Amino acid sequence: QVQLVESGGGLVEPGGSLRLSCAASGFSFSTYAMSWHRQSPGKERELVATITSAGISIRYADSVKGRFTISRDNARNTAYLQMNRLKLEDTAVYYCNAYQIYSGYDYWGQGTQVTVSS
């Protein structure tokens, strides 16, 4: 059974930090690219960051460059999103995604809420 379970969300003040985790099971994690997406009320889901299967290539949305860091630990089947200098506009539900390019298999987690508020 494929599972992606996000954790680490919560309430944080502007300027604060959070680290999200995405624990994967039921598939070959090390062969999948991982990404983080977010969705705010009334807005479309947007891509935040991606990392290739071996962690060699990483990309970020312009809105989070220099503040967020995506990483992965293939030995632990876990992806991470370190979020620093959080802003009010970072408030959203954050989802992790696993995508295997050559098969097209695509899995999503259930999401974790991040709220930035003073």
N, C-alpha and C positions, 0 to 999 in steps of 0.2 A: 504494500500500500504506500503510494507516494504521499509524503507530507513535507510541507514547508511551514515551520512554526516561528513566527516573529516574536520577539520579546525586547524589552528595554525601553518601551515608550513611557510617556508620563507627562507630568506638568513641570515646566521649567521656566525660570525668568529669562527675559531677554539678555543675551550675552552669555548665557549658560551653555552647558554641554550635556549631551546624551550619547549613549552608544547603543545602537540597535544590533540585535543578533538575529540570524535566520538559520535555524537548525533544520537540516535536510535529512530525509530518510526515504528508503524505498526505491532509490534510483542511483545511478552511477554519478555521484556529485562531481567528481573531478573531470568529467567529460562535458559538463554544462557551463555555459556562460551564466553569470549571475548578475542581476541588476536590482536596483531599488527604484521604486516609483512612489509617487504620493498623489493624494487626491484631497482637495479641500471642498467644502460644501459649495455646490453650484458651479464647480469647475471640472474640467476634464482631467483624467489621470495623466500625470506628466512623468517623464523619465528623469530621475535624479542622478543616477550613476550606474555605470556598468563595468564589469571586470571579466576578462576572458577566462577560459577554463584553467589555464596555468597561471593566471594572474599577471600576464605579461603586458596586456593592453588595458588601459583604464581610461574612461571618459566621464566627464561631469557636465551637468547642465550649467550654463553660465551663471545662473542664480546662486549656485552653491560652491563654485570654484573657489579654492583657497580656504573654505570653511569646513567642508565635508571630506571625509576620506573613506573610500570603499576598500575592503580587503577580504581575504578569504583564507581559510585554513582547511586544505583538502584532507588532512589527516583527521580532522574533527568534523568534517562534512558541515561546515558552518561558514556563513558569510556575515560580514559586519558592515555597519555604517557608523563611523564616528562623526558626530555632528558638534561642531564648535561654533562659538559666537552666534548662537541661535537668534533669529529675528522673529517678530510677530508673524510675518508672512510665511514662516516655515511650518506653521500650524497646519496639520493635515493627518490623514491616516496614511501610514507608510506600509507599502507592500513589497515583499521580495518576490522575485521571479527567477525561475531557472529555465534556460532555453538551450536546446541542443541544435546547432546549426544544421548538421547533415540529416537529422531525422525530422526536424520540425517540432519535436516534442516540447511542450511549453507548460510549465506548472506555476501556480500562484499560491502564496500564503494567504492567511485570513486577514492580515493587516494588524498594525498596532498604532494606537493613537498617540500623536505627539502634539502637545499644546504648549505654546509659548505665550506666556501672559505675565503681566506684572500685578 
